[in-house]
Amino acid sequence: MRSEACKVPTFLVTGSNGQVGFELRRSLAPLGRVVALDRADCDLLRTSDLRRIVRAVRPDVLVNPAAYTAVDKAESDIDVAYAVNGTAVGVLAEEAKSLGCLLVHYSTDYVFDGRKESAYVESDPVNPESAYGKSKLAGEDAIAAVGGTALVIRTSWVAGAHGSNFAKTMLRLAQEREHLRVVADQFGAPTTAALIADVTAQIVARHWLFADRDAFASGLYHLVASGETNWHEYATAVLAYAAAKGVVLRSDPAHIEPIPASAYPLPAPRPANSRLDTSKLRETFGIHLPDWHQGVQYLVDQILS
C-alpha cells in the first residue's frame, strides 16, 4: 500500500444528476471526499469555467460521466454535441494531466457501425454513423492526444433508477397501452448505471488509490453486463419481472410484438450489433460482471421502491 494511503482522496464528478453520475456519488462516497457537480455547477460548454473548477478542486480522480446524450437531437445539434463530447473532454484531459490525477471517462458502442457479427473488442476499427457516435469518438481521440493517466470505459444500453431510459419507458407504456411493438434485430447487453459505478469504484480503489500508480493499466476498456439480448427480449424481461412484483400492466409481456428496426425509423442510425467484449477489463482488473438479467431485476426493484 502506498504511503499516501492515509490521505483522504478527492473525487470530482461531473454530470452528477445523470444516470451514471448519480450512482457514482454513491459508489465513490466510501472511498473519499466526493465533489459532485451537475450542469448548473459545471457547464461543459464553458471551458474556461471548467478549467477553473478543476484547478480549484484539485482532485485525485476526475470522473466524467457528463455527456450530450440526445442521440437523435445530435443529428441537428452537431456543434453542441461535439463541444460537450469532444472539446470539453479534451480540456478535462489536459487539466487531469497537469494535476497528475486519474481521469475516468465514459464512451459508447456508437463509435462502431454495428456491422460486425461478433462482440467488439477495444482494438476493432471504429466507424460511427451518427453525429452522437462521432462526437463521442472525438472525446476518445482528445484523451489519447493529450496523454496522461486515463481510464476510458465504453459501455452500452445504460439504464438507472434515476433518469430516463428504455426500461422506464417500457414500464410506463405497458401501463398505458394494450399493445406494444419493440425492435428485435438490434443486439446488446442491458447494463445498469449502478454496475458501471460500482466497477469504476472497484478499479479506482484497488488499482489507483491503494496500489502503485505507475503500474496502473491506463487505456480503453469495454464494460457491459454479461450475456446478450435484443430490445424485444429486454422489454419482455422488464415487464415480466414487474408483473411478478405486482405491477398491473395493460400489455401482456408475453405478447409484445417483435419488429425490425426498419419499421421504427429514427433520425440517428443505431448499431445493429452493440455487443462489447469485456475480456480485457475482466482479465486486467479481476472483475466479475453479472448477467444482464440480474441487472433487470435490480433496476425494476429500484424503480418500484
N, C-alpha and C positions, 0 to 999 in steps of 0.2 A: 504494500500500500504506500502511496506517495506521502511525503512529509506534509504536503498541503492538505491532507485528507480531513484535518480538523477544521479547516476553513469552510464556512457555510457558503456553498456556491450560489451564484445569482443566475437565474434564467430569465431571459427576455423573450416573451411570447407575443407575436403579432396575431392579428385576427382572432382574438380570444373569445369572441362570440360566435365564431363559426363552428361547424360540427367537430372538426379535429381540435381546433383551438380550445373549445370548451372542455373537452376531455383531457387535454394537456394540462390545463390548470389543476385538474385532479391528480393526474398521474405523476406530475413533477413536484407537487407540493411536499411530499415526504422527503424529497432529496435536497431541498434548499429553499431559498427565497425566490418566489415567482413574481416577476413584474409582468402583468398581463395587460396588453393594450388592445383595444378594439379600434374600429375605423375612426371613431371620433377622437381618439387619443393619438393615433398614428396613421395618417392617410398616406398610403404608398405612392400617391401621385405627387406628393410634396417631398421631393428627395432631399432638399436642404434640411427640412424638419426631421426627416428620417435619420440623417447623419447626426444631427444634434442630439436626438433621443438616445441613439445607441452609444454615443460618446459620453452622455451624462450617466447612463445606467452602468456602463462598463461590465456587461455580462460575462460570465464564464462560458455560457452556452446561449447562443442566439437561435431561437426556433421560429421558423417562418411558415406557418400554415395558411397565412393570408394569401388570397389569390382572387383574380377575376374568374368566376366560375360559371357565369351565364353563357353556356356553350352556344346557344342559338343567337343570342343578342350580340355575341362577339363577332359574328359574321358582318354586322353593320357598324360595329363599335371597335374596329380593329386597333385604332391608335391607343385607346384607353386600355384594351386588353394587353397590348404589348408594353405599355408603360408600367402596368401593375405586375404582370407576369414575367417581364423581361428586364426592363430598365431598373426597376426598384430592386429586383433580386440581385442584379449586379452591384448596386450600391451597398446592399447588405453584405454581400461577399467581400467587398473592399473594406468595409468597416470591421467585419469579423477578422479578416486577415491582419489588419492594422493592430487590433487588440490582442491577437493571438488566441482568440476564443474559437470554440467549435460552432460551425453553422450547420443547422439541420433544416433542410428544405424538402418540400413535398412536390412531386411531379405526378404524371398521369400516363395511363395507357394510350391516351390520344396522340402521343408522339409517334405511334405506329399506325399504319394504314389498315391493319386488321386482316390482311390477306394471308398471313402465314397459317399453315394448317395446325401447327403445334404451339405450345406455350412459348411466349417470347422470353429470351434471356437478355441480360443487360447489354451484351455486345451486338445484338441484332441491329441491322441498319434501321434508322428512323425514317419515317416518311409521313409526317402529319398531313391530313387532308382538310382539316378545319382551321379556322383562324385561332380558335382556342388552343388546339394542339400545337400550332406553330408558335403561339406566344409562350406556351409552357416550355417548349423546346428552347426558345430564346433564353429563358431563365436558366435552364441546364447549361447552355453554352456559355452564358455570362459567368457562372460559377467556375466552370472549367478554365475560362480565360483568365480569371483573377488568381486562381490557385488557392492556397491556404488549406486549412483542415475543414472538410465539409462532408456531411452525410446527406446524400440526395436520395430520397426514397420515392420510387414510383409506386403508385397504388391505383385501385380502380373500384368502381361500384361502391362508393363510400356511403354509409348511412349511419346516422346517430340519433339518439333520442332528442337531442337538442338541434333544431334546424329542420329544413325541408329536405325531403329525399323520396326516393321511389317507394320504399316500404310504407311511409306515412301516407303517400298519395293513394296507394292501393287500399289501405285500410279505410281511408275516407270515401273513396269511390265505391267500395264494396258495401258500405253502409247507405249509400245514396242510390245506387243503380242495381237493377236486377241482372244486367248482362255486362260483362267486361271482355275486352279484346286486348291481348298483350302479345308483344313481339316474341317470337320463339326461335329466331335464327341468328341471334347475337349471343355470344357466349363469354362468360367471365366468372368471377368469384365474388359474391357479395362480401364486403369487408366492413366491419363496424369501425366507427371512429374511435371507440374505446380500445379496440385491439391495436390500432395504429399508435395511439397514445401510449398504451402500456408497453408495447415493443420499443418505442422510442425511449421511454424512461429506463427500460432494462438495459438497452445498449449504452445509453449515456452513463448510467451508474456503474455498470460493470467494466466498461471498456474505455471510458474517458475520465470520469471523476476519480475513480479509485484504482487506476492502473497506470501503466507507463504511457503517457500521452504520445510519446514518439513512436510507439508501436500501434497506435490507433489505425484501424483499417479504413481510411478515408475512401470515399468513392460513391458509386452509384449502385443502388440495391432495389430489388423488387420486393414489395411487401403486400400480400393479399392473403386472405384465409385459404385454407386447404380445400381441395376439391374444385369442381366446376359445375356450372348450370347455365340456364338461359333465363331471360327475363320472365317468360311464362312460368317456368318451374319455380322461379324465385317468388313470384306473386302467389302462386298456389301454396307454397310453403308458409309464407307470411300469413295468409288468410286462414289456412287450415289450423295453424297454431293459435291464432287469435280466436277462432271459433271454439277450439278446445278449451280456451280460457274463459269462455262465456260471452264473448262479444257477439252481438246479434248482427248478422250480415244479411243484406238483401241478395247479394250474389253468392251462389254456391261455389266454394273454392274448387270443387271437382269438375265444374263445367265452365271454367274460363276458356274463352275461345283463343287458340293459338293463331297468330297471324304472322306473315313475313314483314320484315322491316319496310319493304316497298309499299305496303298498304298503309303505312303511317309515316309519310314523308315529313321531314323536319328541315329547317334551314341549314343546319350543320350536319355533315355526314358523321355517323357513328362507326367505330371499328366493329366489324362483324366478329372478330376474334380479339377479346380483351384479356385473354388468359396470360398471366405472367408467371414465369418460372421463378420460384423463391429459393432455389437450391443455394445460391451464393450467400444470401442473408442467413439462412439456417445453418450452413456449414461454418461460416465465418464467425458468427456470434453465438452459436449453440442454442438457437431458439426454436421452440416448437410452436407451430402455427395450427390452431384448431380448425376443424371442419366448418365450413360456412353455415351448416345447419345450426350449430351451436350459437353462432352469432345471430341468426334469425330469432332464436328463442330468447336470447339475452335482450336483443333490441326490442322485440314486441313486449316483453315483460317491462322494460324501462318506459316504453311509450304508454303502456296501460297503467303504470303505477302512479 
